[in-house]
Amino acid sequence: MLKKLTLWAGKTFDGLLKAAAEVIKDPIQRQKFFKYVLIHAVIIVTAAIFVYPLLRIFSVSLRPGDKLVSTDLSLIPDRATFAAYGSLLKDTMFLRWLWNSLIITLATSFIGVSLASTAAYAFSRFKFPGKKAGLILLLSSQMIPAGMLILPLFLMIMKLKLMNTYLGMIIAYSVSSLPFSIWILKGYYDTIPRSLEEAALVDGTSQVGAFWRIILPLSTPALSIAFLFNFTTAWNEYLVARVVLFSSQQYTWTLGLFELQGQYITQWGMFAAGSMLVTIPVLAVFLYSSKWLISGLTLGSVKG
């Protein structure tokens, strides 16, 4: 079996060399070949730059003795152990914090996308007083630093008596991410021909039916972008959670991991292990929706 694999690898490598030699003979093909190699080399180097910090965090989570800095610079340290992961899951409320974050994030994403999709449709298809001013106001709200929104959000949630609750966090996150989501979806709706809705209306469908059966299915790329924006914003948020939540049972993972940092000592192994585990949901969402990302980002910015 090993001999067959060796022969196959040798033939494949010889075939690649022959193909490269044929390409180099033709000036036009040679230019395309070197451009192809250069582009992929830049992509590989860029990917390595972004992935390396994650690999270093993973290395810290495997180090014995709870060390942040070590003379061993290898990605897999000597006497590597998964003890930090076991301690994190067994000795802390990490799973509870993760569950809290998941509930708040998913609810924020679905509510935010639902509200943004209908509001963006109104801005895209209907004429009403204050339309342009409303769009400018929504865009201007994104220029306000996040820190300046903490006090108004705190007062709003306190008046609603929703402190230390899921609903209070969901409202705060939905309100803060709604303007950007509306702009994304409004720009995408503008690229969808009105003739499709008019044909549906002629066939007897209502305006709501045309929106539900025609616009929403065609807007899947933009909806996925808005969902990802809401998801990542709510999943990684810390400042609002620090102000609104005060019970460890209600903590999100951002607050929970912060509890591992003490005044004199920080449990770096568990901190790094938690940092690796919280990337899994975001990575899963990105991988699942990757087929819609490029079209959603490009088509959604054509008009608006």
C-alpha positions in Angstrom: 0.0 0.0 0.0 2.8 2.4 0.9 4.6 1.6 -2.4 1.4 2.4 -4.3 1.0 5.7 -2.5 4.7 6.6 -3.2 4.3 5.8 -6.9 1.1 7.9 -7.1 2.7 10.9 -5.4 5.7 10.6 -7.7 3.5 10.6 -10.8 1.4 13.5 -9.5 4.5 15.6 -8.8 5.9 14.8 -12.2 2.7 15.8 -13.8 2.6 19.1 -12.0 6.2 19.8 -13.1 5.3 19.1 -16.7 2.2 21.3 -16.5 4.3 24.1 -15.0 6.9 23.7 -17.7 4.3 24.0 -20.4 2.8 27.1 -18.8 6.2 28.9 -18.5 6.8 28.5 -22.3 3.8 30.7 -23.1 4.3 34.3 -22.1 0.6 35.0 -21.5 0.1 31.7 -19.5 3.3 32.5 -17.6 1.9 35.9 -16.6 -1.3 34.4 -15.5 0.5 31.6 -13.6 2.7 34.0 -11.6 -0.3 36.3 -10.9 -2.1 33.2 -9.6 0.8 32.2 -7.4 1.2 35.7 -6.1 -2.4 36.1 -5.1 -2.5 32.8 -3.3 0.8 33.5 -1.6 -0.6 36.8 -0.2 -3.8 35.0 0.9 -1.8 32.2 2.7 0.5 34.8 4.4 -2.5 36.9 5.5 -4.4 33.8 6.8 -1.3 32.8 8.7 -1.0 36.2 10.3 -4.6 36.1 11.6 -4.5 32.4 12.6 -1.2 32.6 14.6 -2.7 34.5 17.6 -5.4 31.8 17.9 -2.7 29.1 17.9 -0.7 30.9 20.6 -3.9 31.1 22.8 -4.4 27.4 22.2 -0.8 26.8 23.2 -1.4 28.7 26.5 -4.4 26.6 27.2 -2.3 23.5 26.9 0.6 24.6 29.1 0.9 22.9 32.5 1.3 25.0 35.6 -0.9 27.9 34.4 1.8 29.8 32.6 1.2 32.8 30.3 4.8 33.3 29.3 7.2 30.4 28.6 10.6 29.8 27.1 9.1 27.1 25.1 7.8 28.8 21.9 6.4 25.7 20.2 2.7 25.7 19.5 2.3 22.3 21.3 4.2 22.7 24.6 6.1 20.0 26.4 3.8 18.0 28.8 0.8 19.5 27.1 -2.5 18.8 28.9 -6.2 19.6 28.6 -6.5 20.0 32.4 -7.4 23.7 31.9 -10.5 22.7 29.8 -11.6 20.2 32.4 -11.2 22.7 35.3 -13.0 25.4 33.4 -16.0 23.1 32.7 -16.0 21.4 36.1 -15.0 24.1 38.6 -16.7 27.2 37.1 -20.1 28.1 35.7 -18.7 28.4 32.2 -21.4 26.3 30.6 -24.0 28.5 32.3 -22.3 31.6 31.0 -22.1 30.2 27.5 -25.8 29.3 27.6 -26.7 32.8 28.8 -24.7 34.3 25.9 -26.3 31.9 23.4 -29.9 32.8 24.4 -29.2 36.5 24.4 -27.3 36.4 21.1 -29.8 34.3 19.2 -32.8 36.3 20.4 -31.0 39.5 19.6 -30.1 38.3 16.1 -33.6 37.1 15.2 -35.4 40.1 16.7 -32.9 42.5 15.1 -33.2 40.9 11.7 -37.0 40.8 11.9 -37.3 44.5 12.8 -34.6 45.6 10.3 -36.1 43.6 7.4 -39.5 45.3 7.7 -38.1 48.8 8.5 -35.7 48.6 5.5 -38.5 47.5 3.2 -40.5 50.5 4.2 -37.5 52.8 3.5 -36.8 51.1 0.2 -40.3 50.8 -1.3 -42.5 53.6 0.2 -42.4 57.4 0.2 -43.3 59.2 3.4 -42.4 62.4 5.1 -39.1 62.3 6.9 -37.7 59.4 4.9 -34.4 60.9 4.0 -34.0 62.5 7.5 -34.7 59.1 9.1 -32.0 57.4 7.0 -29.5 60.1 7.9 -30.5 59.9 11.6 -30.0 56.1 11.5 -26.6 56.5 9.9 -25.6 59.3 12.3 -26.4 57.1 15.3 -23.6 54.8 14.2 -21.1 57.6 14.6 -21.7 57.9 18.4 -19.0 56.1 20.4 -20.3 53.0 22.1 -19.2 54.3 25.5 -21.6 57.2 25.3 -24.6 54.9 24.9 -24.0 53.1 28.2 -25.7 55.6 30.4 -28.9 56.0 28.2 -29.2 52.3 27.9 -28.8 51.8 31.6 -31.4 54.4 32.4 -33.8 52.9 29.8 -33.4 49.4 31.2 -33.7 50.5 34.8 -36.9 52.4 34.0 -38.3 49.3 32.4 -37.3 47.3 35.5 -35.3 44.8 33.3 -32.0 45.0 35.1 -30.2 41.6 35.4 -32.6 39.9 32.9 -32.3 38.4 29.5 -34.9 40.7 28.1 -33.0 43.8 29.2 -29.9 42.6 27.4 -31.8 41.7 24.3 -33.5 45.1 24.1 -30.1 46.9 24.6 -28.3 44.9 21.9 -31.2 45.0 19.4 -31.5 48.8 19.7 -27.8 49.4 19.2 -27.4 47.1 16.2 -30.7 48.0 14.4 -29.5 51.1 12.4 -26.7 49.3 10.6 -28.9 46.3 9.8 -31.5 48.6 8.3 -28.9 50.2 6.0 -27.6 46.9 4.9 -31.0 45.5 4.0 -32.3 48.8 2.5 -29.4 48.8 0.1 -30.1 45.3 -0.9 -33.8 45.8 -1.4 -33.0 48.6 -3.8 -31.3 46.1 -6.1 -34.4 43.9 -6.4 -36.6 45.0 -9.4 -40.0 46.3 -8.4 -41.5 44.5 -11.3 -41.3 41.2 -9.3 -43.6 42.7 -6.6 -45.9 44.3 -9.2 -46.3 40.9 -10.9 -47.2 39.3 -7.6 -49.7 42.1 -6.8 -51.3 41.7 -10.2 -51.7 38.0 -9.4 -53.7 38.9 -6.3 -51.0 38.8 -3.6 -51.1 41.5 -1.0 -48.2 43.8 -0.2 -47.3 41.7 2.9 -47.5 38.5 0.8 -45.2 40.0 -1.9 -42.7 40.9 0.8 -42.9 37.5 2.4 -42.9 35.4 -0.7 -40.8 37.5 -3.1 -38.5 39.9 -1.3 -37.4 37.8 1.7 -36.3 34.7 -0.3 -34.3 36.9 -2.7 -32.7 38.8 0.2 -31.1 35.7 1.9 -27.5 37.0 1.4 -28.3 40.4 3.0 -30.3 38.8 5.8 -27.3 36.5 6.5 -25.0 39.6 6.7 -27.4 41.3 9.1 -27.8 38.2 11.2 -24.0 37.8 11.4 -23.6 41.4 12.4 -26.1 41.1 15.2 -24.7 37.8 16.3 -21.1 38.9 16.6 -22.0 42.2 18.2 -24.1 40.6 20.9 -21.8 37.6 21.4 -18.6 39.7 22.0 -20.2 42.6 23.9 -18.9 43.4 27.4 -19.6 47.0 28.5 -23.4 46.9 28.4 -23.4 43.4 30.1 -21.1 44.8 32.9 -23.7 47.6 33.6 -26.9 45.6 33.3 -26.0 42.2 34.8 -24.8 41.8 38.4 -25.6 38.2 39.2 -23.1 35.4 38.3 -26.0 33.2 37.3 -27.0 35.7 34.6 -23.4 36.5 33.4 -22.5 36.2 29.7 -19.2 34.5 28.9 -17.5 37.9 28.6 -18.2 38.7 32.2 -17.6 35.1 33.3 -14.1 34.9 31.9 -13.3 38.3 33.5 -14.0 36.7 36.9 -11.0 34.4 36.3 -8.8 37.5 36.5 -7.9 38.3 40.1 -6.1 41.2 41.7 -2.9 39.2 42.3 -3.3 36.1 40.1 -5.0 35.2 36.8 -5.9 31.7 35.8 -4.3 32.0 32.4 -4.8 28.4 31.4 -8.6 28.5 32.0 -8.8 31.9 30.5 -7.2 30.7 27.3 -9.3 27.6 27.3 -12.5 29.6 27.6 -11.3 32.0 24.8 -10.9 29.0 22.5 -14.3 27.5 23.3 -16.2 30.7 22.8 -14.9 30.9 19.2 -16.7 27.7 18.2 -20.3 29.1 17.9 -19.1 32.1 15.9 -16.9 29.9 13.6 -19.8 27.5 13.1 -22.2 30.4 12.1 -19.6 31.9 9.7 -18.9 28.5 8.0 -22.5 27.8 7.6 -23.3 31.2 6.1 -20.1 31.7 4.1 -21.9 30.9 0.8 -24.0 34.1 1.2 -21.3 36.4 2.6 -19.7 37.7 -0.6 -22.9 38.3 -2.5 -24.5 39.9 0.5 -21.6 42.3 1.0 -21.4 43.4 -2.6 -25.0 43.6 -3.8 -26.1 45.2 -0.5 -23.8 48.2 -1.2 -24.7 48.9 -4.8 -27.6 51.4 -4.0 -28.7 53.2 -0.9 
